């Protein structure tokens, strides 16, 4: 375990890693492109703490609007990289001091100070029960107990208990810094969320429900002049329509390209497909509380054993993505277990478990919108066929929206994904399946031992202890009392014009900061 003094030195070292625009970016300021992006869905609530913004489509838009205190540099082995902060110092096991970058400007030209940072994480916005962002705040920052400005550019954070990944949490979802003054001027939280003032490379111009979100360059951006003049995200639900629009020149980038469209796009010399494996996970969710059939863990174990994940990756994804060793990623370092097997495929054992459980063919609803995730409908159909092959009576139910999918009445199985925002299981495994997750709080599943181990993973300073807790949680997740399952990595593919030099981030997001795109 790293002692406090050593940890302090390591954390302060990141202050020397500047995040400055490259010379090539500075040299091309004469003309800037207007980027048009077609996405499968849009949420016009643009504050990351808004409950409607907790979706992958929102994460991709908000990446251009908000900057955080720090980021993760995956090109340097997952190191912490300064953004709006210059350094972080661990004062003791539960207190941290952050030194802010000076002369950072919000979208409205006002200076960003420690008061804005303290307000962003503070009681009025997320830390107190009843505040607008309390729900998301408790998922992303469960240990935080207090935040205060101790100087114009100095902020101090306190945690309720030791938190081994607190610094990484400041890179997580919900950590984008907002203007206190602008926030307090808004009439309501919903009004604010549609036109937030932050410090990222682009500012919000207009957001129209079910149509588009338009951003323009924030020329006062601390990290250099943004490379794009404007970005327009357009909602185009049908995958085929997004592909047709890209081929016709209506869009510059499209999201969620299905594998069966790869050849269509790459056959055109003017187009390209980028992306692949991400650090996130494509999953299934089981309701073992309200669904009487799924209350028996043997049924859920049988369902997991009946899924041939390698066949899905080979047949649908053309081997462009992979099946992880359970809900873990090698970027987790010492917490990762390279010897844990990938989820097993054993249909005969699945049949034996169903017989042992006395399953008599009761229907199990499988709700889906069909086109939110890449290849969602064909995967849903393939998985349902595998389940039927072992004797499960699966009823695929097409829904118009996510509210209908998540309606407590008639829940059974639904598609999902677990985003990873920093390289540690607390970022996706705990936030998605843990005691404070929407999953448990909405009554899908609960396991007391799992939640006990979660406390160790969240608070233990010793990595051996954390690893042991995490691996036992995976045993519960995979074999003992599965709340769902990992299908494969969250494969994310984007179509684009070939002359645009850009790739998605390791977490499947879209970064258009200086140096990240050459349009």
Secondary structure, DSSP 8 states (H G I E B T S, - for coil): ---HHHHHHHHHHGGGS-----HHHHHT-S--EEEEEEES-------TTSGGG-SHHHHHHHTTT---SEEEEGGGTSEEEESSEEEEEEEETTEEEEEE-SS-B-TTS-B--HHHHHHHHSIIIIISTTSTTHHHHHHH-TTEEEEEEEETTEEEEEESS--TTHHHHTTSTT---B-HHHHHHSSSHHHHHHS--B-SSEEEEEEETTTEEEEEE-TT-TT---SEEEEEEEE---HHHHHHHHHHTS-SEES---GGGHHHHHTSTTEEEEEE--SSEEEEEE-TTT-TGGGSHHHHHHHHHT--HHHHHHHTTTTSS---SSS--GGGGGG--TTS------HHHHHHHHHHTT-----EEEEE-SSSSTTHHHHHHHHHHHHHHTT--EEEEE-SSHHHHS-STT--EEEEEE--SSSSGGGTHHHHHSTTSHHHHTTS---HHHHHHHHHHHH---HHHHHHHHHHHHHIIIIIS-SEEEEEE--EEEEEETT-B----TTS----STTT-B-
